[in-house]
Amino acid sequence: QILGKVMEFCKHYCEEPMNEIEKPLKSSNMHEVVQEWYANYVEVEQETLFELILAANYMDIKPLLDLTCATVASMIKGKTPE
């Protein structure tokens, strides 16, 4: 299942490369950070998101790693330590 999601990302990335993700994130809304397809791609359960991070890191797919890590950062953005 995760490998399928990774393949889906790679195929789409070849057709429409993802915009560079600005750091620090300008918004906690991923639709304002990357193109719509990529923002929709990372709208998954947290467990799936973390598995995608592990897969992207293991397979050294930098754009996918950037996207998934930025998504986690956007989930944290604006929250207090509590």
Buried (B, 14 or more C-beta within 10 A) or exposed (E): EEEEBBEEBEEBBEEEEBEEBEEEBEEBEBEEBBBEEBBEBBEBEEEBBEBBBEBBBEEEBEBBBBBBBBBBBBEEBEEEEE
